[in-house]
Amino acid sequence: MRAAPVRGLPGLLAALMLAALATVWLPAPRAGAATEVSTVAAALREGPVYVDPAASGQLSAAEADALAAKIEKADKPVFVAVLPADFPTQDLFRNLRTATGITGLYAIRLGDRFDARADSAVMSRSAVQNLVTSVQGVSDANTQLNEFTDRALTSVHGSAPASWGGGTDGGRVPTGALIAVGAIAVVGGAGAYAVVRRNRRREEEERRAALERLRVVVDEDITAFGEELDRLDFHPAEAGADDAMRADYERALDAYEQAKSYMAEARRPEDVRAVTQSLEGGRFSLAVLAARREGRPVPERRAPCFFDPRHGPSVADTAWTPAGGAPREVPVCKADWMRLAGGEEPAVREVETEYGRRPYWDAGPAYGPWAGGYFGGGLLPGLLVGTVLGGMMASPGYGAAYGTGYGYSGGYDGGDVSGADFDPGDFGGGFGDGGGGDFGGGGGDFGGGF
């Protein structure tokens, strides 16, 4: 990073800057030295990918550049370090995060082992662990890091740090980083205020963008429900109609009108929950009405089809395993139940993302309230465990309402400079604890210990 000229600063700051310039050409500590973490951190403040000279055989310069370009293009706070197998691991993530001072998702390839940690504002711990698990079997470093990055970029929260954009000048301590220390000390409170304002502005922009993406999907849901009402061809005065049928029909019509009204009034992604909740209730009313007209028993209230809530209420629970995840029981409609029983893929609801069409459970945090309205708080976590959306919902920011925590939280966001102000639990744990520790080997979560 090249620092912009600063005019009118006190003589003290000028002296600090001159002192910094006098030291920037000192060679960086060699690999394996005690200060090596600070060298990695200095490099990551300047760009998203660092390859230790002793690990250059794992990831070539061209591969590292391509990976860095991908992350920078996505404008996401993802940091990747490739280190030699004998690099000290005790509190590695915590120390690296402290030295870097930037909120983000940190991934480390150490020899042939791989692990990652993230600030909770960027990605929940369970989501990070799921992503790590999904690439643990990949031995080639370039393939593993790219697969992890591709999946992470679809869901990581926040933006790239402002410090990216300049080189580290051959591995030496960067000028900009040293000058920034003096500048931050001088501007202090003004800089913190600017960060908060930038956070709020960016969060509002992200909310608006997320709502617009959701609007397309919800409008499709509302339209599909309206078409179901048209196909129903029910008339309250028709022969055989009774008060119970008419009440079911009125509830379905009310749900349709409510859904349209709620969506017209929606201003935040979490407002969508009320829309899909109305649609779920309306579809159940139609199912009850259909049963009454056909002389069948009134169906029990069941969740919508997991694969696409537009399919209507489910008729059974069946085993399903997402790619790279664990098996679980999900509610399915009759058509999807028959597809799965016949060895076919279910008709999954896909939505547009910046990386192409993806199932809604892999499409990002905005779909939390959308899914929460259909499935409710008690059922949804078990259905989505091991998916990108499920991992996000496991974070405290979502809470029981799934989506009420979306957006500005009043603290640091992904890519912000927070220094040592972060939750050590996100990066902590001792060596070998196997459950949130650095490259733990105790629980088998990350492929064994050292």
C-alpha positions in Angstrom: 0.0 0.0 0.0 1.4 3.5 -0.9 0.4 6.1 1.7 -1.1 9.3 0.3 0.8 12.6 1.1 -0.4 14.1 4.4 -0.1 17.9 4.8 -0.2 20.0 8.0 0.6 17.1 10.4 2.4 18.0 13.6 6.2 17.6 13.7 5.8 14.6 15.9 4.0 12.7 13.2 6.6 13.8 10.6 9.3 12.4 12.9 7.5 9.1 13.2 7.2 8.9 9.4 10.8 9.6 8.9 11.7 7.0 11.5 9.5 4.5 9.7 11.1 5.2 6.4 14.5 4.7 7.9 13.6 1.2 8.9 11.5 -0.2 6.1 14.5 -1.5 4.2 15.6 -3.8 6.9 15.3 -7.4 5.7 12.2 -9.3 6.9 12.9 -12.1 9.4 13.8 -15.3 7.8 11.5 -18.3 7.7 11.2 -20.0 11.0 12.2 -17.0 13.1 10.2 -16.1 16.2 8.7 -13.0 14.4 7.6 -14.9 11.4 3.9 -14.4 12.2 4.4 -10.6 12.0 5.9 -11.0 8.5 2.9 -13.1 7.3 0.6 -10.5 8.8 2.4 -7.6 7.1 2.1 -9.3 3.8 -1.6 -10.1 4.3 -2.3 -6.4 5.1 -1.1 -5.7 1.6 -2.7 -8.5 -0.3 -4.9 -11.6 0.3 -2.4 -14.4 -0.4 1.0 -15.0 1.2 3.3 -17.9 0.3 6.3 -18.5 2.6 9.5 -18.9 0.6 10.0 -22.3 2.4 6.6 -23.4 1.0 6.9 -22.1 -2.5 6.8 -25.6 -3.9 3.2 -25.9 -2.8 1.8 -22.9 -4.6 3.6 -21.3 -7.5 3.9 -17.5 -7.9 1.4 -17.6 -10.9 -1.1 -19.7 -8.9 -0.8 -17.4 -5.9 -1.3 -14.3 -8.1 -4.4 -15.9 -9.7 -5.9 -16.8 -6.3 -5.2 -13.3 -5.0 -6.8 -11.7 -8.1 -9.9 -13.9 -7.6 -10.3 -12.7 -4.0 -9.6 -9.1 -4.8 -12.2 -9.1 -7.7 -14.8 -10.5 -5.3 -13.9 -7.7 -2.8 -14.1 -10.0 0.2 -11.9 -10.2 3.4 -10.4 -13.6 2.7 -6.8 -14.2 3.7 -4.8 -17.2 2.6 -1.3 -18.2 3.9 0.8 -21.1 2.7 3.4 -22.1 5.3 6.0 -24.8 5.7 5.0 -28.0 7.6 7.3 -27.2 10.6 5.8 -23.7 11.2 4.9 -23.3 14.9 1.2 -23.9 15.4 0.6 -22.8 19.0 -2.1 -20.1 18.8 -1.2 -19.5 15.2 -4.6 -18.2 14.1 -5.0 -16.0 17.1 -1.5 -14.5 16.8 -1.9 -14.0 13.1 -5.3 -12.3 13.5 -3.8 -10.0 16.3 -0.8 -9.1 14.2 -2.9 -8.5 11.0 -5.5 -6.5 12.9 -8.2 -6.9 10.2 -11.5 -8.7 10.5 -11.8 -11.5 8.0 -11.7 -15.2 7.1 -8.2 -16.6 7.6 -7.2 -19.9 5.8 -3.8 -21.6 6.3 -2.2 -24.4 4.3 0.6 -25.7 6.5 2.5 -28.5 4.8 -0.2 -30.8 3.6 -2.6 -29.8 6.3 -5.3 -27.1 6.1 -7.5 -25.2 8.5 -9.3 -21.8 8.8 -10.8 -19.4 11.3 -12.9 -16.3 11.0 -14.3 -13.4 12.9 -18.0 -14.1 13.8 -19.0 -10.9 12.0 -17.6 -12.4 8.8 -18.7 -16.1 9.1 -19.9 -18.3 11.9 -17.5 -20.9 13.4 -19.7 -23.8 12.2 -19.8 -22.4 8.6 -16.0 -22.2 8.6 -15.7 -25.8 9.9 -18.1 -27.0 7.3 -16.1 -25.3 4.5 -12.8 -26.7 5.9 -14.2 -30.2 6.1 -15.5 -30.0 2.5 -11.9 -29.6 1.2 -9.9 -31.8 3.7 -9.6 -34.6 1.2 -7.9 -32.5 -1.5 -4.2 -33.0 -1.5 -3.1 -30.6 -4.2 -2.6 -27.1 -2.5 -3.7 -25.1 -5.5 -6.9 -27.1 -6.0 -7.7 -27.2 -2.3 -7.2 -23.4 -1.8 -9.2 -22.5 -4.9 -12.1 -24.8 -3.9 -12.2 -23.4 -0.4 -12.0 -19.9 -1.7 -14.7 -20.4 -4.3 -17.1 -21.7 -1.7 -16.2 -19.1 0.9 -16.6 -16.2 -1.4 -20.3 -17.0 -1.9 -21.1 -16.5 1.8 -18.4 -14.5 3.6 -19.6 -11.2 4.9 -17.9 -7.8 4.5 -15.6 -6.2 2.0 -11.8 -6.4 1.3 -9.7 -4.2 3.5 -8.8 -0.8 2.2 -5.1 -1.5 2.6 -5.0 -4.0 -0.3 -3.7 -2.6 -3.5 0.1 -2.4 -3.1 2.9 -5.0 -2.9 5.2 -5.8 0.0 8.3 -4.9 -1.9 9.9 -8.3 -2.1 8.9 -9.6 1.4 10.2 -6.5 3.3 8.2 -4.7 5.9 5.8 -2.4 4.0 6.2 1.4 4.2 2.4 2.0 4.3 1.9 -0.3 7.2 4.4 1.5 9.4 3.2 5.0 8.4 -0.4 3.9 9.1 0.5 3.2 12.7 1.6 6.8 13.2 -1.4 8.2 11.3 -3.9 6.1 13.3 -2.3 7.3 16.6 -2.8 10.9 15.5 -6.3 10.8 14.0 -7.6 8.3 16.7 -11.2 9.1 17.4 -11.8 10.7 14.0 -10.7 7.6 12.3 -12.9 5.3 14.4 -15.9 7.5 13.7 -15.2 7.3 10.0 -15.0 3.5 10.2 -18.4 3.4 12.0 -20.0 5.6 9.4 -18.5 3.6 6.6 -19.8 0.4 8.2 -23.3 1.8 8.4 -23.3 3.0 4.9 -22.0 -0.2 3.5 -24.4 -2.3 5.6 -27.3 -0.3 4.2 -26.1 -0.8 0.7 -25.8 -4.5 1.3 -29.3 -4.7 2.8 -30.7 -3.0 -0.2 -28.9 -5.3 -2.6 -29.9 -8.4 -0.6 -33.5 -7.3 -0.6 -33.5 -6.8 -4.3 -32.2 -10.3 -4.9 -34.8 -11.6 -2.5 -37.5 -9.6 -4.2 -37.1 -11.6 -7.4 -37.4 -14.9 -5.6 -40.4 -13.9 -3.4 -42.2 -12.4 -6.4 -41.9 -15.8 -8.1 -43.3 -17.4 -4.9 -46.3 -15.1 -4.8 -47.0 -15.5 -8.5 -46.9 -19.3 -8.2 -49.3 -19.2 -5.3 -51.7 -16.9 -7.3 -51.6 -19.4 -10.2 -52.5 -22.2 -7.7 -55.6 -20.2 -6.7 -56.6 -19.7 -10.3 -56.2 -23.4 -11.1 -58.3 -24.3 -8.0 -61.5 -23.3 -9.7 -63.4 -23.2 -6.4 -66.6 -21.2 -6.1 -68.0 -20.6 -2.6 -71.6 -21.1 -3.9 -70.9 -24.3 -5.8 -72.8 -27.5 -5.1 -71.3 -29.3 -2.1 -69.4 -26.4 -0.7 -69.8 -25.9 3.0 -68.8 -23.3 5.6 -65.5 -25.1 6.4 -64.5 -25.1 2.7 -65.4 -21.5 2.3 -63.3 -20.6 5.4 -60.3 -22.5 4.0 -60.7 -20.6 0.7 -61.0 -17.3 2.5 -57.8 -18.0 4.5 -55.9 -18.8 1.3 -57.1 -15.6 -0.4 -56.2 -13.6 2.7 -52.7 -15.1 2.8 -52.2 -14.2 -0.9 -53.2 -10.6 -0.3 -51.1 -10.4 2.9 -48.0 -11.7 1.1 -48.3 -9.1 -1.6 -48.8 -6.4 1.0 -45.9 -7.5 3.2 -43.6 -7.6 0.2 -44.6 -4.2 -1.0 -43.8 -2.8 2.5 -40.5 -4.7 2.9 -37.5 -2.5 3.5 -35.0 -5.0 4.9 -34.2 -8.7 4.1 -35.7 -9.8 7.4 -39.0 -8.4 6.4 -39.4 -11.2 3.9 -40.0 -13.7 6.7 -43.6 -12.5 7.1 -44.2 -12.9 3.4 -43.1 -16.5 3.2 -44.9 -17.3 6.5 -48.1 -16.1 4.9 -47.5 -18.1 1.7 -46.9 -21.3 3.8 -50.1 -20.8 5.7 -52.0 -20.1 2.5 -50.7 -23.3 0.8 -51.7 -25.4 3.8 -55.3 -23.9 3.6 -55.4 -25.0 0.0 -54.3 -28.5 0.9 -57.1 -28.7 3.5 -59.6 -27.4 1.1 -58.6 -29.9 -1.6 -59.0 -32.7 1.0 -62.5 -31.6 2.0 -63.6 -31.4 -1.6 -62.3 -34.9 -2.4 -63.8 -36.4 0.8 -60.3 -37.2 2.2 -59.3 -36.7 5.8 -58.0 -33.3 6.6 -54.1 -33.5 6.4 -52.0 -32.7 9.4 -50.0 -29.5 9.4 -46.6 -30.3 8.0 -43.7 -28.2 6.8 -43.4 -27.3 3.1 -41.3 -29.4 0.8 -37.7 -28.7 1.8 -36.4 -28.7 -1.8 -38.8 -26.1 -3.0 -41.6 -24.7 -0.7 -43.6 -23.9 -3.8 -44.3 -27.6 -4.0 -46.6 -27.2 -1.1 -46.9 -29.1 2.2 -44.8 -32.2 2.6 -46.3 -35.6 2.8 -43.3 -37.5 4.4 -39.8 -37.2 5.8 -37.0 -38.9 4.0 -33.3 -39.2 4.2 -31.2 -36.8 2.2 -27.5 -36.0 2.1 -26.2 -32.7 0.7 -22.9 -32.6 -1.2 -20.1 -32.8 1.3 -22.6 -32.9 4.3 -24.1 -35.4 6.7 -27.4 -37.2 6.1 -30.6 -35.8 7.7 -34.4 -36.2 7.5 -36.1 -33.6 5.4 -39.8 -33.0 4.6 -40.6 -33.7 1.0 -43.6 -33.4 -1.3 -45.0 -36.5 -3.0 -43.2 -35.8 -6.3 -39.8 -35.3 -4.7 -40.3 -38.4 -2.5 -40.9 -40.5 -5.7 -37.9 -39.0 -7.4 -35.6 -39.8 -4.4 -37.1 -43.3 -4.1 -36.4 -43.9 -7.8 -32.8 -42.7 -7.4 -33.3 -39.4 -9.1 -32.4 -35.9 -7.9 -35.2 -33.8 -6.3 -36.5 -30.6 -8.0 -34.4 -28.2 -6.0 -35.2 -24.5 -5.8 -32.2 -22.6 -7.3 -31.6 -18.9 -7.1 -29.3 -16.5 -8.9 -26.0 -15.5 -7.2 -23.0 -13.7 -8.4 -21.4 -17.2 -9.0 -24.4 -18.5 -11.0 -27.5 -20.5 -10.0 -27.2 -22.2 -6.6 -29.6 -24.0 -4.3 -31.1 -21.5 -1.9 -29.3 -23.1 1.0 -26.0 -22.2 -0.6 -27.0 -18.7 -1.8 -26.0 -16.4 1.1 -27.3 -14.9 4.3 -30.2 -13.0 2.8 -32.1 -16.3 2.3 -32.2 -16.9 6.1 -35.4 -15.0 6.7 -36.9 -16.3 3.5 -36.4 -19.9 4.6 -37.3 -19.1 8.2 -40.7 -17.9 7.2 -41.4 -21.2 5.5 -39.9 -23.6 8.0 -39.9 -21.8 11.3 -37.2 -21.6 13.9 -37.5 -25.1 15.5 -37.2 -27.1 12.3 -34.8 -25.2 10.1 -31.5 -25.6 11.9 -31.6 -29.4 11.6 -32.6 -29.3 8.0 -29.7 -26.9 7.0 -26.9 -28.3 9.2 -23.8 -28.6 7.1 -24.9 -26.1 4.4 -23.6 -22.6 3.9 -26.9 -21.0 5.0 -27.2 -23.4 8.0 -23.7 -22.5 9.1 -24.5 -18.8 9.0 -27.7 -19.3 11.0 -25.7 -21.0 13.7 -24.0 -17.7 14.4 -25.3 -15.5 17.2 -26.1 -12.7 14.8 -29.1 -14.6 13.4 -30.7 -15.5 16.7 -33.9 -17.4 17.0 -35.7 -15.3 14.4 -33.2 -16.1 11.6 -32.5 -12.9 9.9 -33.1 -10.3 12.7 -29.3 -10.0 13.0 -28.7 -9.4 9.3 -26.9 -6.1 8.8 -25.2 -3.6 11.0 -24.4 -4.8 14.4 -22.7 -1.7 15.8 -19.2 -3.2 15.7 -16.5 -4.1 13.2 -17.4 -5.6 9.9 -15.4 -7.9 7.6 -12.4 -6.0 6.3 -12.4 -3.4 9.0 -9.2 -2.6 11.0 -10.0 -3.6 14.5 -6.5 -4.3 15.8 -6.6 -6.7 18.7 -10.3 -6.0 19.4 -11.9 -9.3 18.4 -13.4 -12.3 20.1 -10.5 -14.7 20.9 -12.9 -17.6 20.9 -13.2 -17.2 17.1 -9.5 -17.9 16.7 -8.6 -19.4 20.0 -8.0 -22.8 21.5 -4.7 -24.5 22.3 -2.7 -26.8 20.1 -4.3 -30.2 19.7 -7.7 -29.5 21.2 -9.6 -30.6 18.2 -12.5 -28.4 18.6 -11.7 -24.8 17.6 -8.0 -24.9 18.5 -5.3 -24.3 15.9 -4.9 -27.3 13.7 -6.4 -29.5 16.5 -5.9 -33.2 16.5 -8.0 -34.2 19.5 -11.4 -34.5 18.0 -10.7 -35.6 14.4 -12.4 -32.5 13.1 -9.4 -31.4 11.1 -7.7 -34.5 10.1 -5.6 -35.6 13.0 -2.9 -34.0 15.2 0.8 -33.4 14.7 
